[in-house]
Amino acid sequence: MSSKEMYLTNFFGGVYIKMNILKEYLLKDKIYKKLLSGTLAFSLITSPVIASEDSSGSKLPIFIDDTEITEGVLPQLKDGRLFGPVRNISEELGAYVEYNEETKEVTLYKEDIKITMTINSNIALISSDELDIPIEKEFDSPMYVENGRTFIPLRFLAENFGYNVVWDESDGTVTLTEPKESEDKDDEKYNKIDFDVDKKDDRIEMVFDDLDESAAYELNFNEKESDFEIIIDSAKLKEQTLTFNDPLLKEIKTSQVERNEKDENKDVKNYASTIKVSLNYPVPEIKTKESDKKLAFTIPKEFEATIEEKEITEGLKFSSIRKSVQDGPIKIYELKLDSNSALETDLVLAQNRFAGLERLDNIAKRNKAIAAINGGFFWHAGHPIGLYAHNQRLYREPSDNRSAFFYSTDGEPSIERTTFNGGELFIKDKDISIEIDGINRNRERKDVIIYTSEHGNTTGTSTSHIRNHKEFVIDSNGTITHIKNGNSNIPSEGFVLSIHEEYINGNQDKINLLSTGVNTDLTWDLGDKNLDEIKFGLGGSPRIIENNKVEISSVLEGVSDNISKGRSPRTAIGITSDNDIIFTVVDGRQPGTSIGMTLEELGEFMKDRGAHDALNLDGGGSSMMWFDDKYQNSYSPNTPRSISNALIITDK
């Protein structure tokens, strides 16, 4: 061993340090290869470095390999550690240095790498294109300033630049030398390998290079299924932990195990490298490819896999699907009702009333349902928004141009854009009619509204005698039984005609003909739909598939952005070409588990699952599916929301 490799001498107090001990001390905990091979992480200030002299009066030059880069930089020994000022060294190596006098920060730039340190601190902040987020690196002792120069431990200098520090006592020089591969390969049976991580839009690729041609590997998943490890024999990989700001890839941690072997009675050093990969969610498979001393692993970001598939009862099939897109994972739950089965679907109200709220499991159990999903949109008090019709009765008129799901009295499903031309109350004895504006909603100016028993016990309107509002109570035979100013009792089989004073003032001649004992007949105009043929109709929005084509009709149907835009938990209903009904629920707002779907993604998914037509229903926290006496999906938030109505599946 040469004199350069034996001792590093510091002439303060004649301290001698064995080089093999210093070498081990300097080269611990190296960081990324790029930092090792091209960047010196140390601190300096703008004051010039002046060559110092040792105790014998001779200068102490510093060399990089065989090239002198300073006319004399004297290291200092402080608290058992070597320190040195290094501006000239960094600039000689192509690094650009900035010093902020106000913050006392020194920043070093080298290619895409940026390293920032602060005077009197032992923390460095390192960032580069290869790092998703900056990392903090701690060195042994804080930087300090002395005589206008900033000093940092040489160990930190060496570990970040990948150089050894060598003292040559014969000529009094300090030399930084790059570590060299061992020339004696006879005692080694492994390759030093590199690996790269390439994050693409649809996949992540991990490529290991410079492998031994005979190197074997293992790929093992743990119980979580979102973590796996790769073990490569006869390979030595730098130990490090990499964290990623990525929807799929969370962390990669590399380590190595030394395995000393006997080969022809000779000790041979060998290594096995372990690469532990943590994902934010499971993937169905990892593809591998071996070629030309390379080993590549491909982790898919886009996939679709059926997790569970079973028949709940004859004619009703359940599927649980795990899907992934570039933004993250999605969990989907699907019920498929065979149109030829002995089952049917129905629409039910919470608490059996128009303005009720109830949990889905309670609604399902009360109605002896086999399975259930949440239904349409509703106001906070529980009133349905948009069309709600059941057993040939209209509970709420449809919203303009909104779509709805219809189930006929013959068991035929359909999705159609609704039309509402109002209603008509025909006065039989007088041969006149009064146009109706709506049903079971607030009475606005000039409105004529019908209130049925589904609305509640009373109309809830103003009883002021100052206003000229009128309400006519009509029994199940269509006969006017009472006339009041407001808040009338609603007969269980009849209805109340509620008229705003502005309509009355403009149509006094008609109003004067209305008196107790007068017979009436109420009809509704739903365009092409005949109310007598509707078992139930439920408004939703927007339509997402029409005639086997994904078309999101948000603009046409006037759907707000909070429903039509972005990712959310979703509920939808679809119809196949064979009239089978598909009930779909999507989890969302759960990063790493399920991020929800856009309406476009939902339409494409349901089309792929066989839907010829499909309609979006209430989503968000309302999206729920229930059967087998439990919720099947992971609803958001953490407790089931009380909802206004539900679609259930029962025996016919």
Sequence and secondary structure as in RCSB ss.txt:
>XXXX:A:sequence
MSSKEMYLTNFFGGVYIKMNILKEYLLKDKIYKKLLSGTLAFSLITSPVIASEDSSGSKLPIFIDDTEITEGVLP
QLKDGRLFGPVRNISEELGAYVEYNEETKEVTLYKEDIKITMTINSNIALISSDELDIPIEKEFDSPMYVENGRT
FIPLRFLAENFGYNVVWDESDGTVTLTEPKESEDKDDEKYNKIDFDVDKKDDRIEMVFDDLDESAAYELNFNEKE
SDFEIIIDSAKLKEQTLTFNDPLLKEIKTSQVERNEKDENKDVKNYASTIKVSLNYPVPEIKTKESDKKLAFTIP
KEFEATIEEKEITEGLKFSSIRKSVQDGPIKIYELKLDSNSALETDLVLAQNRFAGLERLDNIAKRNKAIAAING
GFFWHAGHPIGLYAHNQRLYREPSDNRSAFFYSTDGEPSIERTTFNGGELFIKDKDISIEIDGINRNRERKDVII
YTSEHGNTTGTSTSHIRNHKEFVIDSNGTITHIKNGNSNIPSEGFVLSIHEEYINGNQDKINLLSTGVNTDLTWD
LGDKNLDEIKFGLGGSPRIIENNKVEISSVLEGVSDNISKGRSPRTAIGITSDNDIIFTVVDGRQPGTSIGMTLE
ELGEFMKDRGAHDALNLDGGGSSMMWFDDKYQNSYSPNTPRSISNALIITDK
>XXXX:A:secstr
  HHHHEEEETTTTEEEEHHHHHHHHTSS   HHHHHH       SS     B TTS B  EEETTEE  S    
EEETTEEEE  HHHHHHTT EEEEETTTTEEEEEETTEEEEEETT  EEEEE TT SS EEEE SS  EEETTEE
EEEHHHHHHHHT EEEEETTTTEEEEE     S GGGB  EE EEEEEE SSEEEEEEES  TT  EEEEE TTS
SEEEEEEETEE   EEEE   SSEEEEEEEEEEEEEESSSSEEEEEEEEEEEEESS  S  EEEEETTEEEEEEE
SSEEEEEEEEEEETTEEEEEEEEEETTEEEEEEEEEE TTSSEEEEEEEGGGSTT  EEHHHHHHHTT SEEEE 
S B TTS B S EEETTEEEE   TT EEEEEETTS EEEEE     EEEEETTTTEEEEE EESS   TT EEE
EEGGG SB      SSS  EEEEE TTSBEEEEESSS B  SSSEEEEE HHHHHH HHHHTT  TT BEEEEE 
BTTB GGGEEEEEE S EEEETTEE   HHHHT  HHHHSS B EEEEEEETT  EEEEEE  SBTTTB  B HH
HHHHHHHHTTEEEEEE   GGG  EEETTEE S  SSSS  EESEEEEEEE 
